Amino acid sequence: MTVSIWKKSLAVVLSGVLAFSLSACSSQDAAGGDASSGKVIKVAYRKFGSGNKGLENWLKSSAAEFEKAHPGVKVKLVPIQASEADFFAKMALTMKSPATAPEVVTEDTFMISSDAAAGYLEPLDRYVSGWDEWNQFFEPVQRGMKAEDGKIYGVPYSTDTRGLYYNTNIFKKAGLPVPWQPKTWEDVLAAARAIKQKVPGVTPFWANVGKATGEATTMQTFEMLLYGTKDRLYENGKWVVKSPGFLDSLKFIDQIFKSGLGPELSQVLTGQAGDIVANQMMPQEKVGIVLNGNWVPAAWKETGPAPWKEGTKVYQFAPMPTQHGEAPGHTSMSGGWALSIGAKSKEKDLGMEFIKIATNKEHQKQYSLTQGDLTPRKDVAEDPEYMNAPGTVFKQATSFLEFTHYRPGNSQYPSVSTQIQAAVEAVAIGTLTPEKAMDQFAQNVKRMVGADKTVEK
């Protein structure tokens, strides 16, 4: 069997499996009733990791309220447990056909442009234009819902920021200041070196660097560095495939691993790296500094996979500095998830009614408090219960929105992102120098998008 025939056969098999799962056994009737009578809307979402209960509970409570408001209409929740890449591939297959397309789907915001360009998503402009609650969503987050055509394709239910968690106990043992406010990359490296020297048995610095962790490697590591330099990934309609900032970002990663400041490769190159650091290494106080997102403490809640009451007291959250302290002094990256409507689904209006209920103030607050994600709603962000929620870093993380950045809203971004992941991993494991990794990235991206859509600095 040739490769092309094998791929076509696999696609047919996957389509059949997904069609069956969306219509039958893998679906969950949120109200426990008979969903075969009356109308049914399907809500597909990614079931991932051990910290997914907040997402599932939010969808179930939203479904219950929706069904109460729409007698005779049933909601089927469709969990899809898969790695990041597999989830996107499976959702693409389901959205291609009216027989399987879900009314509502959870969209990682970096996929909105590519999924919209592929015709998988329904534009929501006609829905949000007359919706009085749309103005409750932070404007920068709203912008992230737009594709290249300028249309809106999602309603956000979470956003996030990224920074540096640091262990106050380890810092004190290493003679480092608490609270810690690094002003340059060199401050971060100096702290990691002090930990290595004075606190044996502890990983000084953690950052995602594997292809297996997908966008977490691109966004939480590489772009957190790149957007702290004077350079960017996408400017004036072109991909910046070579720049001083790009090279310096790879050199930072190279320093971490060449100097023995990073984690064991067996820990960080697996798809479970996020669980390893949040559920094991941090509660065991085996890592000094962790470059990660605001959601990490959700794992330490009483109902989480690694309950740890003192977690946010031991690990405090500091903003990531710019490379040399350039204004505004700090940087962050923001993304999040949205609820979108399948372009080929049968009950689009009902799908939007579900989205309005799921993203109202009450349900958004419930989601954020249980899942640990930042809210995209202004009214929830001002709520004292949210801002002062124990076991969270909401107050600090929300302040990072002042200097945060967002990924390019370009349909080619997911493909470019995979090339970044390959470059970062190659540098971390030492198979390529930063210079050669950047060269390879440039060649691959030029081949993918066309040399005329790239620029070198």
C-alpha positions in Angstrom: 0.0 0.0 0.0 1.4 3.4 -1.0 1.7 6.2 1.6 -1.0 8.3 -0.2 -3.4 5.4 -0.3 -2.7 4.6 3.4 -3.4 8.2 4.4 -6.7 8.2 2.5 -7.7 4.9 4.1 -6.8 6.3 7.5 -8.8 9.4 6.9 -11.9 7.3 6.0 -11.5 5.1 9.1 -11.1 8.1 11.3 -14.1 9.9 9.8 -16.2 6.8 10.4 -15.0 6.4 14.0 -15.6 10.1 14.7 -19.0 10.1 13.1 -20.0 7.2 15.3 -18.5 8.8 18.4 -20.3 12.1 17.8 -23.6 10.5 17.3 -23.5 7.7 19.8 -21.3 6.1 22.4 -18.7 8.7 23.2 -21.3 11.4 23.6 -22.7 12.3 27.0 -26.3 13.4 27.5 -25.7 16.3 29.9 -29.2 16.0 31.5 -29.3 12.2 31.5 -32.5 12.2 29.4 -33.3 10.7 26.0 -31.6 13.0 23.5 -33.2 11.1 20.5 -36.4 13.1 20.8 -36.5 16.8 19.7 -33.4 18.7 18.7 -29.9 17.9 19.7 -26.9 20.2 19.8 -23.4 18.7 20.1 -20.7 20.3 22.1 -17.2 18.9 21.3 -14.2 19.6 23.5 -10.8 18.4 24.2 -10.5 16.2 27.3 -6.8 16.5 28.3 -4.6 16.1 31.3 -5.6 15.5 34.9 -6.9 19.1 35.5 -9.9 19.0 33.2 -12.7 18.8 35.8 -13.3 22.5 35.8 -14.0 22.5 32.1 -16.3 19.5 32.2 -18.2 20.8 35.2 -18.7 24.2 33.5 -20.0 22.6 30.3 -22.4 20.3 32.3 -23.8 23.2 34.3 -24.1 25.4 31.2 -25.9 22.5 29.4 -28.3 22.1 32.3 -29.2 25.8 32.2 -29.5 25.7 28.4 -31.9 22.7 28.5 -34.0 24.4 31.1 -34.3 27.5 28.9 -35.0 25.4 25.8 -37.4 22.6 26.6 -37.2 19.7 24.1 -33.6 20.5 23.1 -30.8 18.2 24.4 -27.1 18.9 24.7 -24.6 16.1 24.0 -21.2 16.7 25.4 -18.6 15.1 23.2 -15.2 14.7 24.9 -12.2 14.0 22.7 -9.2 12.7 24.5 -6.1 13.2 22.4 -2.8 14.9 22.2 -2.8 18.5 20.9 -2.0 17.6 17.3 -4.4 14.6 17.2 -7.2 16.7 18.7 -6.9 19.4 16.0 -6.8 16.7 13.3 -9.8 14.9 14.7 -11.8 18.1 15.0 -11.0 19.0 11.5 -12.4 15.7 10.3 -15.6 16.1 12.3 -16.2 19.6 11.0 -15.9 18.7 7.4 -19.3 16.9 7.2 -22.8 18.1 8.2 -23.3 14.6 9.6 -20.7 15.0 12.3 -20.1 18.8 12.6 -20.7 19.9 16.2 -22.8 23.0 16.9 -20.3 24.1 19.4 -16.6 23.3 19.6 -13.8 24.5 21.9 -11.2 26.3 19.8 -7.6 27.1 20.9 -7.5 30.7 19.7 -4.3 30.1 17.7 -6.3 27.8 15.5 -9.1 30.2 14.7 -7.6 31.7 11.6 -6.6 28.4 10.0 -9.9 26.7 10.9 -11.9 29.7 9.5 -9.8 29.7 6.3 -10.6 26.0 5.9 -14.3 26.7 6.1 -14.8 24.8 9.4 -16.2 27.8 11.5 -19.2 30.0 11.2 -18.7 33.8 11.4 -20.3 35.1 14.6 -20.5 38.8 13.7 -24.3 38.7 13.2 -24.7 37.2 16.6 -22.4 39.4 18.7 -23.4 42.7 17.0 -26.8 42.6 18.8 -25.5 40.9 22.0 -25.4 43.4 24.8 -22.8 41.4 26.8 -20.2 41.3 24.0 -18.7 44.6 25.3 -18.0 42.9 28.7 -15.1 41.0 27.0 -11.6 42.6 27.1 -11.0 44.3 23.8 -7.5 42.7 23.2 -9.1 39.3 23.8 -11.9 40.1 21.4 -9.2 40.9 18.7 -7.9 37.4 19.2 -11.3 36.0 18.0 -10.8 37.5 14.5 -9.4 35.7 11.5 -7.5 37.2 8.6 -10.8 38.2 6.9 -11.6 40.4 9.9 -14.6 38.4 11.0 -15.2 37.0 14.5 -15.2 33.3 14.8 -15.3 32.7 18.6 -16.5 33.8 22.0 -13.6 33.6 24.5 -14.2 31.6 27.7 -10.6 31.9 29.0 -7.5 33.9 28.5 -4.1 33.6 30.2 -0.7 35.2 30.8 2.7 33.8 31.4 5.5 34.5 33.8 8.1 33.1 36.2 7.1 31.0 39.2 9.9 30.9 41.8 10.2 28.8 44.9 10.7 31.1 47.9 12.2 28.4 50.1 14.8 27.5 47.4 15.5 31.2 46.8 16.3 31.8 50.5 18.6 28.7 50.6 20.4 30.1 47.5 20.7 33.6 49.0 18.4 35.1 46.5 16.0 37.9 47.3 12.3 37.3 48.1 10.2 38.8 46.6 12.1 38.5 43.3 11.7 40.9 40.4 14.3 40.1 37.7 14.9 43.0 35.4 16.8 41.2 32.6 17.4 37.8 31.1 20.8 37.8 32.8 19.1 38.2 36.2 17.1 35.0 35.5 20.2 33.1 34.4 22.1 34.4 37.5 19.4 33.1 39.8 19.4 29.7 38.1 23.2 29.5 38.4 23.0 30.3 42.2 20.4 27.6 42.7 22.5 25.1 40.9 25.5 26.0 43.0 23.9 26.3 46.4 20.8 24.0 46.4 21.9 20.5 45.1 19.2 18.1 44.0 17.0 20.8 42.6 16.3 21.7 38.9 17.2 25.4 38.7 15.0 26.3 35.7 12.1 24.7 33.8 10.8 25.6 30.4 8.9 23.5 27.8 11.3 22.7 25.0 9.9 19.6 23.3 7.9 19.1 20.1 5.6 16.8 22.2 4.3 19.8 24.2 3.4 21.6 21.0 2.2 25.2 21.3 3.3 25.3 25.0 6.9 25.1 23.6 6.3 27.8 21.0 4.3 30.2 23.2 5.4 29.6 26.8 9.1 29.4 26.0 10.2 30.7 22.6 7.7 33.6 22.2 8.0 34.6 25.8 11.7 35.2 25.0 11.3 36.6 21.5 8.7 39.1 22.5 11.0 40.4 25.2 13.4 41.5 22.4 13.0 44.2 19.8 12.0 41.6 17.2 8.7 39.9 16.4 7.6 36.7 14.6 5.3 38.4 12.0 5.5 41.9 10.8 3.9 43.8 7.9 2.4 40.7 6.4 5.6 38.7 6.4 7.2 36.0 8.7 10.4 37.2 10.3 12.5 34.0 9.8 15.8 35.5 10.9 16.5 38.3 13.4 18.8 39.0 16.3 16.0 38.5 18.8 15.2 35.1 17.2 18.8 34.0 17.6 19.2 35.4 21.1 16.0 33.5 22.2 17.5 30.2 21.0 20.8 31.1 22.6 19.0 31.6 26.0 17.6 28.0 25.7 21.1 26.8 24.7 22.6 28.3 27.8 20.0 26.7 30.1 20.7 23.2 28.8 24.4 23.4 28.1 25.0 24.8 31.6 23.0 22.0 33.3 20.4 24.5 34.5 17.4 22.8 32.9 15.4 19.6 33.6 16.3 16.1 32.5 15.4 15.6 28.8 13.3 12.6 29.7 11.1 14.9 31.8 10.7 17.7 29.4 10.5 16.0 26.0 7.3 14.1 26.8 3.8 15.1 26.1 3.1 14.8 29.9 5.8 17.5 30.7 3.2 19.9 32.0 1.8 17.4 34.5 5.3 16.4 35.6 6.3 19.9 36.5 3.0 21.1 38.0 1.8 17.9 39.7 5.2 16.4 40.8 8.2 18.6 40.7 6.7 21.8 42.1 4.8 20.2 45.0 7.9 18.3 45.8 9.9 21.6 45.7 12.3 20.1 43.2 12.5 23.0 40.8 13.5 26.6 41.5 12.1 28.7 38.6 9.3 27.7 36.2 8.4 29.6 33.1 4.7 28.8 32.8 1.2 30.2 32.8 -1.3 31.4 35.4 -3.3 28.2 35.4 -0.6 26.0 37.1 -2.0 26.4 40.7 -5.3 24.8 39.7 -3.5 21.5 40.0 -2.9 22.2 43.7 -6.5 22.8 44.6 -8.2 20.4 47.0 -10.0 18.9 44.1 -7.0 19.0 41.8 -4.6 16.2 40.9 -1.9 17.4 43.3 -3.6 19.1 46.3 -1.2 21.5 48.0 -2.7 24.2 50.2 0.6 26.2 50.5 1.4 26.1 46.8 0.9 29.7 45.9 2.7 30.9 49.0 5.8 28.7 48.3 5.8 29.5 44.5 5.2 33.2 43.8 4.6 34.6 40.4 6.8 37.3 38.9 6.6 38.9 35.4 9.1 37.8 32.8 11.7 40.6 32.1 12.5 41.9 28.7 16.0 40.9 27.4 17.9 44.0 28.6 15.2 45.7 30.6 13.8 47.5 27.6 10.5 49.3 28.1 8.0 48.4 29.4 10.3 46.2 31.4 8.3 43.0 31.2 6.6 40.8 28.7 4.0 38.1 28.5 2.1 36.1 26.0 -1.7 35.6 26.0 -3.9 33.1 24.3 -6.8 31.1 25.6 -9.8 29.2 24.4 -13.1 30.1 22.7 -16.4 28.5 21.9 -17.0 28.5 18.2 -19.8 27.2 15.9 -19.3 24.6 13.3 -20.0 26.0 9.8 -21.7 22.8 8.7 -23.6 22.2 11.9 -27.4 21.9 11.7 -28.5 24.1 14.7 -26.3 27.2 14.6 -28.8 29.5 16.3 -29.2 27.1 19.2 -25.4 26.7 19.3 -25.0 30.4 19.8 -27.7 30.4 22.5 -25.6 27.8 24.3 -22.5 29.9 23.9 -24.2 32.9 25.4 -25.2 31.0 28.5 -21.8 29.3 28.9 -20.0 32.6 28.7 -22.3 34.7 30.9 -20.9 36.2 34.1 -22.0 33.5 36.4 -20.7 30.6 34.4 -17.5 32.4 33.5 -16.8 33.0 37.1 -17.5 29.4 38.0 -15.1 28.2 35.2 -12.3 30.5 36.2 -12.5 29.6 39.9 -12.5 25.9 39.3 -10.2 25.6 36.2 -7.7 28.3 37.1 -7.8 30.2 33.8 -8.0 33.9 33.7 -11.4 35.3 32.8 -11.9 37.2 29.5 -14.8 39.2 31.0 -14.2 42.6 32.6 -17.1 42.2 35.2 -15.6 38.9 36.4 -12.1 40.4 36.6 -13.4 43.1 38.9 -15.2 40.6 41.2 -13.5 40.4 44.6 -14.1 36.7 44.9 -12.3 36.2 41.6 -9.4 38.6 42.3 -8.7 37.3 45.8 -9.5 33.7 45.1 -7.2 31.6 47.4 -4.8 29.2 45.7 -4.6 31.3 42.5 -2.4 34.0 41.0 -5.3 35.8 39.4 -4.4 39.3 40.8 -0.8 39.2 39.5 -1.6 37.4 36.3 -4.4 39.8 35.4 -1.9 42.7 35.8 0.3 41.1 33.1 -2.4 41.9 30.5 -1.0 45.4 30.5 2.1 44.3 28.6 1.1 41.1 27.0 1.4 40.0 23.4 -0.8 37.8 21.1 0.2 35.3 18.5 -0.1 36.2 14.8 -3.7 36.0 13.6 -2.6 34.2 10.4 -3.8 30.9 9.0 -0.2 29.8 8.5 0.7 30.2 12.1 0.1 26.6 13.3 2.5 25.4 10.6 5.1 28.0 11.5 4.7 27.1 15.1 5.6 23.4 14.5 8.9 24.6 12.9 9.6 26.7 16.0 9.1 23.6 18.2 11.5 21.7 16.1 14.2 24.4 16.3 13.8 24.7 20.1 14.0 21.0 20.7 17.0 20.6 18.5 18.8 23.3 20.5 17.8 21.9 23.8 19.1 18.4 23.0 22.2 19.8 21.3 21.7 18.4 17.8 21.8 21.9 16.3 23.5 25.1 17.4 21.2 28.2 17.7 22.6 29.5 14.4 22.0 26.3 12.5 18.5 25.9 14.1 17.5 29.4 12.9 18.9 28.6 9.4 16.8 25.4 9.2 13.7 27.2 10.5 14.2 29.9 7.8 14.6 27.4 5.0 11.5 25.3 6.1 9.2 28.3 6.6 10.3 29.8 3.2 9.4 26.5 1.6 6.0 26.4 3.4 4.8 29.9 2.9 6.9 31.2 0.0 10.0 33.2 0.2 8.1 36.3 -0.8 6.2 36.1 2.5 9.3 36.1 4.7 11.9 38.6 5.7 15.3 38.4 7.3 16.8 41.0 9.6 
